[in-house]
Amino acid sequence: MNRVILAFLGVAACTAAIVANAEPVKVPINSDDKGTAYIAPNVNSTETSARTNGATVGVQRPDGSALEAGTDTSGKRPTYSVGAKTGGDVSFSGGAHSDGKANTGVKAGVTIKY
């Protein structure tokens, strides 16, 4: 009985980790051999409806490199963002966001595929 409970808790923890790291849904607009253009709406759902608070528009190439720009209107002021990443086994990424006043920031990262 304890093994069943332990197995259930393990599956629940793995599922929660996957959901927490989920990327936004990217709806393809156009796709060819060079890459895919997409839009990722910022959707907040309630019990009875869904509200769109901006979106991100981007281009992703088959090698994993990407470029994106977006807006988020869920706060008091709209926030605008841009970002890019390189492709390959070692990918570098960077971006910036700002609302034109107090909420500004930059981000950078490295992703290593193994």
FIZAFI-106511 format. One record per residue: residue number from 1; residue in three letters; x, y, z of N, C-alpha, C, O in turn. Coordinates in steps of 0.05 Angstrom, whole numbers. Each point is the difference from the previous one (the first is absolute). Example, Ala and Ser with C-alpha at 12.3 -4.5 7.8 and 13.67 -1.06 7.14 Angstrom:
<nodes>
i;aa;n.xx;n.yy;n.zz;ca.xx;ca.yy;ca.zz;c.xx;c.yy;c.zz;o.xx;o.yy;o.zz
1;ALA;264;-114;156;-18;24;0;18;24;0;21;0;13
2;SER;-28;21;-27;16;24;1;-15;22;14;10;22;4
</nodes>
This chain:
<nodes>
i;aa;n.xx;n.yy;n.zz;ca.xx;ca.yy;ca.zz;c.xx;c.yy;c.zz;o.xx;o.yy;o.zz
1;MET;16;-24;0;-16;24;0;17;25;0;-6;19;-14
2;ASN;28;-19;30;18;23;1;13;6;-27;4;23;-8
3;ARG;2;-45;-7;12;4;-26;-19;13;-20;8;16;-17
4;VAL;-33;-23;19;-21;12;-17;-2;30;5;-1;16;-19
5;ILE;1;-9;45;-2;28;7;25;15;-9;-2;22;-11
6;LEU;25;-34;15;25;12;-8;2;4;-30;9;20;-10
7;ALA;-18;-40;-5;-1;1;-29;-19;22;-10;7;15;-18
8;PHE;-30;-13;31;-19;21;-7;12;28;5;-3;18;-17
9;LEU;16;-14;40;12;25;6;22;7;-19;4;23;-7
10;GLY;11;-43;-2;22;5;-19;-11;9;-27;10;19;-12
11;VAL;-32;-32;3;-12;7;-26;-12;29;3;2;15;-19
12;ALA;-14;-9;41;-12;26;4;22;22;0;-4;21;-11
13;ALA;27;-27;24;22;20;0;11;4;-28;6;23;-7
14;CYS;-3;-44;-8;10;2;-28;-19;16;-17;9;17;-16
15;THR;-35;-22;19;-20;14;-16;0;30;8;-2;17;-18
16;ALA;5;-11;43;0;28;9;25;14;-11;-1;24;-8
17;ALA;24;-37;7;24;11;-10;-2;6;-30;9;21;-10
18;ILE;-22;-39;-5;-3;4;-29;-19;23;-5;5;17;-17
19;VAL;-27;-15;32;-19;21;-4;12;27;8;-5;20;-14
20;ALA;21;-19;35;13;25;9;20;10;-21;3;24;-2
21;ASN;10;-41;-13;20;8;-20;-12;2;-28;15;2;-19
22;ALA;-41;-4;16;-12;0;-26;4;27;-14;-2;21;13
23;GLU;7;-22;-39;3;24;-16;-28;8;-9;-18;-16;-1
24;PRO;16;42;-6;-26;9;-11;-7;-14;-26;19;-8;-14
25;VAL;-44;6;8;-9;-12;-25;7;18;-23;-8;24;0
26;LYS;23;-34;-20;8;16;-23;-17;-9;-24;1;-23;-9
27;VAL;-17;41;-1;-18;-5;-23;15;7;-25;6;24;-4
28;PRO;0;-43;-14;16;6;-24;-17;17;-20;-23;-5;-4
29;ILE;36;26;-7;-13;17;-20;9;-9;-28;-16;-2;-18
30;ASN;42;-3;16;12;-8;-26;23;-19;6;15;5;19
31;SER;-11;-25;-35;22;-19;4;11;-9;-27;-15;-5;-19
32;ASP;42;4;17;13;-10;-23;27;-12;8;5;-4;24
33;ASP;13;-2;-43;26;-12;6;18;19;16;17;-9;15
34;LYS;-21;35;-17;16;19;14;-8;4;29;17;8;17
35;GLY;-42;-14;-10;-8;3;28;-30;4;2;-15;-4;-19
36;THR;6;11;43;-28;3;6;-5;27;13;13;7;19
37;ALA;-32;8;-30;-9;24;13;-24;-7;17;-18;-15;-8
38;TYR;17;25;33;-22;-7;18;-9;23;16;12;21;1
39;ILE;-35;-25;12;-11;19;20;-7;-16;25;-11;-22;-2
40;ALA;19;33;25;-6;-13;25;-17;19;17;11;17;13
41;PRO;-37;-20;-13;-17;18;16;4;-4;30;5;-23;9
42;ASN;-6;45;6;1;-1;29;-28;-2;11;-14;20;3
43;VAL;5;-45;2;-28;-5;7;-2;-6;30;15;-17;10
44;ASN;-33;30;3;-6;-5;28;-29;-11;1;-18;14;-9
45;SER;14;-37;20;-26;-12;0;-13;2;28;14;1;21
46;THR;-41;0;-21;-15;-1;25;-19;-24;-3;3;-16;-18
47;GLU;-21;14;37;-19;-23;-1;-18;2;-24;-8;-21;-11
48;THR;1;45;2;-20;2;-21;10;12;-26;-14;0;-20
49;SER;38;11;19;10;14;-24;30;0;-1;14;-9;18
50;ALA;-4;21;-39;29;4;-3;5;28;-10;-16;11;-16
51;ARG;37;2;26;7;27;-8;28;1;-11;18;-12;11
52;THR;-15;25;-34;27;3;-12;12;26;9;-12;22;-4
53;ASN;36;-23;15;14;23;10;26;3;-16;22;-1;12
54;GLY;-24;6;-38;24;3;-16;8;-26;-13;-14;-20;2
55;ALA;36;21;-16;10;-23;-14;30;3;-7;10;23;2
56;THR;2;-45;-10;28;1;-9;0;-10;-29;-13;-20;-6
57;VAL;27;34;-11;3;-8;-28;29;-7;-4;18;15;9
58;GLY;-12;-38;-22;27;-8;-3;5;-17;-25;-19;-8;-14
59;VAL;45;3;10;9;-18;-22;19;-20;12;19;8;14
60;GLN;-23;-33;-20;18;-21;10;10;-16;-24;-15;-9;-17
61;ARG;42;5;16;12;-15;-22;3;-29;8;-1;-6;24
62;PRO;5;-12;-43;4;-28;6;23;-7;18;-1;-19;15
63;ASP;23;36;-15;23;-5;18;-5;8;28;17;-4;18
64;GLY;-40;17;-12;-7;8;27;3;30;5;-9;9;21
65;SER;22;5;-39;3;29;4;-27;13;-3;-17;-9;-15
66;ALA;14;32;29;-26;13;0;2;30;5;20;9;11
67;LEU;-40;6;-19;-2;28;5;-29;5;7;-18;-9;-14
68;GLU;12;25;35;-27;5;8;-4;28;11;19;11;11
69;ALA;-43;0;-13;-7;25;12;-29;-2;10;-16;-14;-13
70;GLY;10;27;35;-27;-3;11;-8;23;18;15;18;6
71;THR;-40;-20;2;-12;20;18;-17;-15;21;-13;-20;-7
72;ASP;12;31;31;-17;-12;21;-16;23;12;12;19;11
73;THR;-38;-20;-13;-17;21;10;-15;-8;26;-20;13;6
74;SER;30;-32;9;-14;-9;24;5;18;24;-16;-1;19
75;GLY;36;18;-20;6;18;22;-12;27;-4;-16;4;-17
76;LYS;24;15;34;-10;28;-2;10;13;-25;-14;15;-13
77;ARG;39;-21;5;12;11;-25;7;-23;-18;9;-21;10
78;PRO;-11;24;-36;8;-22;-18;31;-3;1;15;19;2
79;THR;-7;-44;-2;29;-7;0;7;-11;-28;-13;-17;-10
80;TYR;35;27;-1;9;-8;-26;26;-16;3;16;7;18
81;SER;-12;-27;-34;24;-17;3;11;-8;-28;-15;-2;-19
82;VAL;41;-3;18;13;-11;-23;20;-21;10;10;2;22
83;GLY;-4;-22;-39;19;-20;7;9;-16;-24;-12;1;-21
84;ALA;35;-14;25;11;-17;-21;16;-22;13;9;2;22
85;LYS;-5;-24;-38;18;-21;9;13;-14;-24;-11;0;-22
86;THR;34;-10;27;15;-15;-21;-9;-29;0;-12;-9;20
87;GLY;19;-5;-40;-7;-29;-1;24;-17;6;22;10;7
88;GLY;-25;-36;-9;21;-19;3;0;-13;28;-19;3;15
89;ASP;40;-19;-10;2;-14;26;5;19;23;-9;-6;23
90;VAL;23;28;-27;4;20;20;-14;26;-10;10;12;-20
91;SER;-32;-5;32;-16;23;-9;2;23;19;-3;-4;24
92;PHE;9;28;-34;1;24;16;-26;16;-5;-10;2;-23
93;SER;-1;10;44;-25;15;-3;3;27;15;16;3;19
94;GLY;-31;16;-29;0;27;13;-26;14;-6;-13;-6;-20
95;GLY;6;25;37;-25;15;-5;-2;23;19;16;3;19
96;ALA;-35;14;-24;-6;23;16;-30;5;1;-14;-7;-19
97;HIS;5;19;41;-28;8;2;-2;27;15;17;6;16
98;SER;-38;9;-22;-4;26;12;-29;9;-3;-13;-7;-19
99;ASP;4;22;39;-26;13;-2;3;30;-5;-19;15;0
100;GLY;44;-7;-5;6;28;-6;3;17;25;4;24;-2
101;LYS;-6;-36;25;2;15;25;17;-15;21;24;1;-1
102;ALA;-36;-15;19;14;-12;23;6;-30;-5;19;-10;11
103;ASN;-35;-4;-26;3;-29;-4;18;-5;-25;-10;-2;-22
104;THR;36;0;27;19;-6;-22;18;-22;9;5;-4;24
105;GLY;6;-11;-44;18;-21;7;12;-13;-24;-10;4;-23
106;VAL;32;-18;27;13;-15;-21;4;-29;10;1;-5;24
107;LYS;2;-13;-43;5;-28;8;19;-12;-20;1;7;-23
108;ALA;14;-27;32;18;-14;-17;3;-29;11;-4;-4;24
109;GLY;10;-14;-42;3;-28;9;15;-17;-20;5;8;-22
110;VAL;2;-32;32;13;-20;-17;-15;-26;4;-6;-8;23
111;THR;-1;-5;-45;-13;-26;1;19;-21;-13;9;4;-22
112;ILE;-3;-25;37;17;-21;-10;-17;-25;-4;-11;-10;19
113;LYS;10;-1;-43;-15;-24;-6;19;-24;5;23;1;-9
114;TYR;-33;-21;22;16;-24;4;-17;-25;-4;10;-22;3
</nodes>
